[in-house]
Amino acid sequence: MTGRRTGTAKTAEPGFAGRATVDSLLRRAADIRPDIGALADASNRTALIGGEPRRLDWASLDRAVDVLAARFQALGFPLDSVIATQFPLCTDAVVGFLAIARAGLISAPIPLGWGRRETVAHLQRVGARGILTCGRAGPLECADMMRFAAAETFSVRFVMSIGGPSLDGVVSLDDIFDHDGPADRIEITRPGNPADHVVMVTAETAADGLYPVPRSHNELIAGGLGAFMAGVPDETSVLAASLAPDSFAAIALQIVPWLMSGGRLIVHPPLAPRVLADDLGPAGVTHVILPVAAGAIILRPAPENRPVLRHLTLLARRGDELGLALALRPEGVAVDSFLAIGEAALTRIVPGGGGAAIPLGPDTFATGAGQAPILVETRVTAGGTLAVKGAMVPSAAFPPGAERDVPPVWLVDAQGYFDTQLPVSVDKATKTLSVSGRTAGVVSVGGRRLAERDIKQAYQDAGGDIAPVIKDDAVLGQRVSGVIGDGRAIVGLALRLEATGLTPLGIPGAARQGTRVPFEDTRPKEPESPRDALAETQATLEQLLTMARTAIAR
């Protein structure tokens, strides 16, 4: 395949959304409905992130975005500088994303599960000029990890945080929400169409490793248009979102439809789905956006406990989740399901000849759309893999000229198709495609995609008689097990793998705080009994010995 170099601004045909940018959608809503509630944190923010839950109307949100964008300008970031971000889903994450866009910069979200090694490698590859993050997300100390990652990345000039403790080398931006009175309106003047400039760069995984995928405002809005037409939210809608803001799918399914509608968005950190379920009724939620695995949990409350819920958007990230997405059909609630094909595109999940499938050919995401734009078009390559193009699919590598680098890089063919390397089979009768496998060399663990070669290298670097075994898992999709010849090796393995984001017996990329991890149970803590250090040490040793005996027996 050959790549087309277009830089950070595309000069081909104008996008279907005209000159609209994501931050201009915010400006329009703030001008029309300034005093109406726009954005709110979930009730469990304090336990998971810290700080009191924020409640912002459209005017306050627009002002905070302007203030933060002005701070970026004062720090001297040139136009199209890359600002890496790492947040759980919260109001701070939304404000940061919109402010980066308004300042004419490029957002590069870093998943919370990443370790320091892959974070540094990605920062270097995208040429990040700055990092914007929070204090913590559950047990992960984001600002602390990012300042050390920045020390290994020559291009990073500033590490900035919203919330969290004061740390050496980290610029605190907590005061952006304390601005009194109107803020200076930040307007960026660009040549050409401002919506054709790159606004976000996400990370895709191939068998050869990670590489950046750029998206313009037009491409991002195209991805969100499908979700908007499915749920049809309006200014009276209350949307509850729960997808981590580190992917194209999360921004397209949650942020873009909300900005288009001018309704109210409640953001839930993706760590406590039962809290979201309990809040449906009291918050008057009309639309919910969820990963497929959380769908059954959210819909467990009786219909009378979610009286105004009318639409559910489900996101699947693996082929084996398609059937589950179609099976969730609660009474009185419309459901639309989407498959995230890595960072390439979003497609609808529809009934096919052999079960759940995705449409074959051009798709406008609307019935009887006439001249509606083709948001995504699918076809099968000669090798039996899925290829996509369309208004939401990028056509250029990042940074400009990267198509001449050593793979992996984002490349499209002469017709604009990107080969996803995902095996599919065709049902000609229903004009659908069934996912018949997984991308070769890529492991999907709970929605997170990792290069199989990187996993093997991490185990090899750990040393000792250790080998990874990748197994299918009904819930996670796949899981990685370590077969060890020496029970003591698991201790060294855990320490070495933490830098890669693969932490055994714990949370990816995180360290446990004491003996409690505030992920699901966010009720007040009960008084803890005095610790017996000797008993805890003995229990840990017994656990390691049991694991060693089991491994030897196998």
C-alpha positions, 0 to 999 in steps of 0.5 A: 500500500502507498501512503499519501502525505497531507500534513496536519491540514488536508488540502483535498476535498472539503469535509462534509461538515464544512468549517465546523470544529469541535470547539465551535460546536461548544461555542454555538451551544454556549451562545444559545443556552448559556445558563443551562446545565452542560457537563457534570461529574458522577457522584463517585468522582471524589473516591476515584479521582479526587476533588468535588464533582463539578457542575458546569453550565454551557457558559461556564464550560465555554469560559473554562475552555477559553481560560485553559486555551489562553494558558496554553498560548501563554506557555508558548505552544506553537500551532499544531503542537501535540499535547499528550493527555491522560485522564479517566472520564471526568469533566477535567478530561472534556475541558482539556480536550476542548481547550486543546482544540480551541488553542489550535493544538493536537490532543494525544490521549494516553490510555490509563493502562499504559506503562512508562516504557510504552508511554515514553515511546509514544511521546517520542514518536508523536513529538509531544510538546506538553502533557496534560493530566490529572492527579490520580485515577483510582490507584494510578498516580497519573501526574507523578508517572507523567513527570518521569516519562517527560524526563525521558522525552526531549520534546516535552516542555511542560507537564501540566495537571488539573487536580492532584497534589503539588509536584515538582516539575508539574504546572498546576492548572486548577485555577482555570475553574476559578476565573471570575467574569467573562474570559477573552474569547480565543479565536484561531486564524488558519489558512484554508478550512480549520476543520481539515486540520488534525485535532486528535492523534490516537494510538493503534496497535499492529503486530509490529507495535504501536503507531499514531493515527491522526484525525481532523475535526471533520473526520471526528465529527463524521464518526460522531454523526452516526451515533447522533443519528442513532440516538437523536439526542436534543437539548432536553436530553441527559447523556450518561457516558462511561467510555475512557476518553483515550480512543476515537470511538470514545470521543465520537460516541460520547463527546461529539453527539453531546456537542451536536445536541446541546444537551447535558452530559454526565461523565462516569469514570469507567471503574464503577458501573453499578454507580452509573446504574444507580444514578439513571433514575435520579439524574433523569438519564435519557441516553447511555453510552456503554461498553458491551460488557457493562450493558447487562449491569447497567440495565439490571435495575427495573424499568421503573428505576430508569423511567426516562431512559430511551436510548442505549449505545453499545460499543464492542471492540472484539468480534466475539462481542457482536452477538452479545451487543445484538442480544441486549434489547431491554423493553422500552429502550432503543439500542444501537450497537457499534464495532470499533475496528481498532482506531480505524473506524466505527461500523454498525452491528446488524443481523447477518446470515450467520448471526451478528455482523457489520454492513458490507459496502458504503454506509451512511448510518441512515435509512433513505438518506439520499445524498447523505455522506458515506461515513464508512465503506467496507470491503474484503481484500484479496487476503480475506481481511477487512478494509475501510474508507469513508468520511471518518477514516484518516488518509494520512500518516502522522507526523507528516512524512511518517509513511516513509518511516519503518512500519508500523505507520498508517497507510492507505491504498490508492483508493483510500482504503485502509487494511485493518488486517481483521479476518472477515467472511462475506454473506452475499445474501444479506450483504454483511461481513462476519468477523472470523478471527482476530488481527494476527499478532495482536492480543486484545485483553478487555478491549486493550490491544497489545502487540504479541511480540511486545508481550513476549519481549517483556517476559523475556526481559524479566529473565528466568524460566518464564514464558507467556501463554495467550488464552481465549477468555469469555469475558476479556477476549484473551488473557496472558498467563505466565508459565514459570519454572521457579516460583520466586520468579513471579516477584521479579516478573511483576516488577519488570512488567509494570513498566510495560503496562502488564501488571500481574495480579493487579491493575494494568499499569497501576500499583495497589494502594494498601489493600483496597482498590477503590474501583467498584465499591465506593461506599464509605470505608469501614474501620480497618482492624490493626494490621498484623505484618507477620500474618500478611507476610506469611499469607503472601509466601503461602500464595506464592508457594501454592502458585509455584506448586501448581505450575510445577504440577502442570 
